[in-house]
Amino acid sequence: MDLNADLGEGFGHWRLGDDDALLDVVTSANVACGFHAGDPATMHRICRAAVSRGVAIGAQVGYRDLAGFGRRRIDYDLDELRDDILYQMGALEGFCRVAGGRVAYLKPHGALYNTAAVDAGQASAVVAAALAYDAGLPVLCQPGSVLARLAVDAGLPVVGEGFADRGYRADGTLVPRSAAGAVIHDPAAVVARAVRMAVEGEVEAADGSVVPCRVASICVHGDTPGAVDLAAQVRAGLRAAGAEVAAFT
């Protein structure tokens, strides 16, 4: 089971989360590519640190929305969205190469992630960008989503992702961050949810229903309070349940 986190989400003098400490715990790093967060110096630093630790690097691409941290839906021209995604992947690839690594997968961020999960137009733009960049590039996304279906149809490898620290709705989508129960704060509950996803392939939704959630990667958000300790507990819980914790790439 892969353990991933969103990293490099600072900008200029502002930093969000403890990237270096998280890189000692996770097996895959979703690196912000400059549109929702991140900047050249941050991408360079994270890529060097990830490669030195053997952590896989993924391009976390988002809307062109620094002010909103990429968490506000934007209705794009789809060709423009495809090209914005390509631009972000290319920028990160440059820093990966300098550090001796490569972009190993693609993961949308925030509102783009949630929109592509249900919207065929924006999902198709993500798929088009991935295909143009590398027809063998894995796409990290929610299992059963529109993006997952379109990526599979296009022949792209798809890696199912679960969120240990986010609430789910009965239809398998995430509880919006504006709603109560969007983020799970109790460490024991987060670990239990991660183990249940890994072992049983399911998660309990906010209404108490059980949602299928067969995943190969589990995300712990780097901006969650106590994220480093939480990620370490999730990793320990997965190993105790018999899962080998390693990058899916």
Disulfide bonds with the S-S distance in Angstrom:
none
